[in-house]
């Protein structure tokens, strides 16, 4: 068993009745749909989420962005309900709804008063297998998607830098492609390709239904059976995993775009928690390491780089432990006034070297443990994020039970383990760096006013 | 488990539309009998701070939100309000910035600050176990009552603001909104953008900060919202404790009224981008305007309800012109704005702007149909319980109710007020307040 420091143990024991997710129930329908229900009786509401095991990391060259485009089309009508009806029905029932596409998942959700759950389940079951995919609707919606791409990426210099960064870091692993897809792929996409993609992935045996709220599990299972039970399973053949060849040296790119401030992204290739190696401590040590660097205002980046040397104006470290495929530990930031990106990079490298040379202090480890315990409690204020936690774990190939284990697993990480993963993974041969080099923004700061011109645009 | 905001910030989830529309509201027939609107208790601390409290015993945590009428509308120099509020946490009482960060994070407390036109606020979340609770409260008491405002921290945060202001200049959306507020509000304090200007921020000194603090960070100008697993007696002790360092002071005078816009104005901001951003707006109503509810429901139908709004149906769903198109009503202490906005590729800008204006004019002329009004009422009233189902959401409601002096039964009467709105009232309210011939239009994009 992992050894947990004393104060954390006391707090954990005090909180264990709240921390334990004992009220989670699961059932797998005959057609393979996994249904997970978590009771939360604080308020008479419910969140329903359907998670599909498909996202941009399932895509291949030429069809990037297809999972996200399909997500848009999921609101454009089935054989039974016309375009937009889904949203109208949920709205008329006092609900809110949306969907999101990630690299490893596509998910749809509705938040409703608890007695409206059935409406959401009926509609979700309907669009799981009966989407209409009308060419006329597609022609309009793909335009919306390209507008979304312009808004999020093309006209946003930091997002553009991140996009180029991932494409440079990976040669073949699918995380190289943006979720929204490359513009040229969006231009050559077609409703037929979407139809094939839909048929291939949208099936009960490739989905998880997560329901969290003021519900009785047996009733939810009965409703799930009623609406999803008759849906046909599909033969799911997962894409061949193209393992990224070992990186053989530092990669460095420049991104020139109109901007006012430079920006730096660095990423070290790291392992992720794998379903077949759940006992692996390295991902937890990397997660701990990211908190040591950037787990709040008292963590090293804020303390040393934003305040101490004042080289960074802002800086973040990110590591995500739950992915389908190995990802990176990334660090991104903007230099402070009077400092350059090169100085920022050097300062970050010094912090990495320090992690490799000296063990982190017990006080720092203890701080992270307390923060994680508190966060775990705070998470319970949101049924949305409780459902999201379950959905992500299940969809990347892990189990929801890992969410219970997480606090004790990360609490068990030692200073030596943090040092070991720093020495093993945070090395130059494993590193990709992208720098935004600002280009002129023209006369952007000098508006031209035409007063009194009332009909100029019509 | 991992913090999603932290883990996903590099590659944002590609959301189909932006989450975060604040949907306030609903039909009685939808609310299950077990549903209880949170019961709000309110009192004043000995030195005059209004407290609003909701007991939420289910989770062992406490949310404290402290709000001051000290936003950019009150500042003597652009950027002072935000800088003052941000500096509070950078050293206070016997603790410097490092010690404050360490004290709070060692017990898992989170603390954030923010400042807009009307309000500046601090938001703290803690477990209620010891030593977390006492550490959190002691530190917050010092932060509110004994901030240090050291020269070193001032200089650092000033530099951070200057970098952020530079970054704003590469964001077409921010530059467009900034230009819109400036044109709508002219010499009124609401014209100040809360992040300030580079020229002004560079000149902010300690006296500016101290003067803003002395004048506005006083007990009578504060509102405290408390939501969590504490009882009334504890809540009273906590409110008294955290305000104990504040001088009594006074509430500031009313902000000046906003002059009506008497012209149409078009501003073009040249920007080397692929998509034009269009923002249209005018000053509209105060938080306490009797037409608030008709305008709220009307705006919901027009462009405030996401994909089912008129604007979204016509511009996004029917024509594929924009990913995000909406209208918003932002009532404030004085006349906050009514704003419409969208983004579309440059070659479609003219068409999209024409449609925006056409839809607005038609809506002002005819108001909503019976079907549209019924759908909006169902959506607003049905989603009301969803919007007050978390401690954090309740804390935000409490501070809003306290700040704008809404009655304590605001949540209890909300649904009835929405249901009482008629199509005629919406039409009349729009005709009174929204004037399609008196609007500012800002277009950000390459000027051809």
Interface residues (C-beta under 8 A of the other chain):
Chain A: X11 X14 X15 X18 X42 X43 X44 X45 X68 X71 X72 X75 X83 X84 X87 X88 X91 X92 X93 X94 X95 X96 X98 X99 X100 X101 X102 X103 X111 X112 X113 X114 X115 X116 X139 X140 X141 X142 X143 X144 X145 X146 X147 X148 X150 X151 X152 X154 X155 X156 X157 X162 X166 X178 X179 X180 X258 X259 X260 X261 X265 X287 X294 X295 X296 X297 X298 X299 X302 X303 X306 X307 X310 X313 X314 X316 X318 X319 X320 X321 X322 X330 X332 X334 X336 X337 X338 X363 X366 X367 X370 X371 X372 X373 X374 X375 X376 X377 X378 X379 X380 X381 X382 X383 X385 X388 X389 X403 X406 X438 X441 X442 X443 X444 X445 X446 X447 X448 X449 X450 X451 X452 X453 X454 X456 X457 X458
Chain B: X1 X2 X3 X4 X6 X7 X8 X9 X10 X11 X12 X13 X14 X15 X16 X17 X19 X21 X23 X25 X26 X27 X30 X31 X32 X34 X35 X58 X59 X60 X61 X97 X98 X101 X102 X104 X105 X106 X107 X108 X109 X110 X125 X126 X127 X129 X132 X156 X159 X160 X162 X163 X164 X166 X167 X169 X170 X171 X172 X175 X179 X183 X263 X264 X265 X266 X267 X268 X269 X270 X271 X272 X273 X274 X275 X305 X306 X307 X308 X313 X316 X317 X318 X319 X320 X321 X322 X323 X324 X343 X344 X345 X350 X353 X354 X357 X358 X375 X378 X379 X380 X381 X382 X383 X384 X385 X386 X388 X389 X390 X391 X392 X437 X441 X447
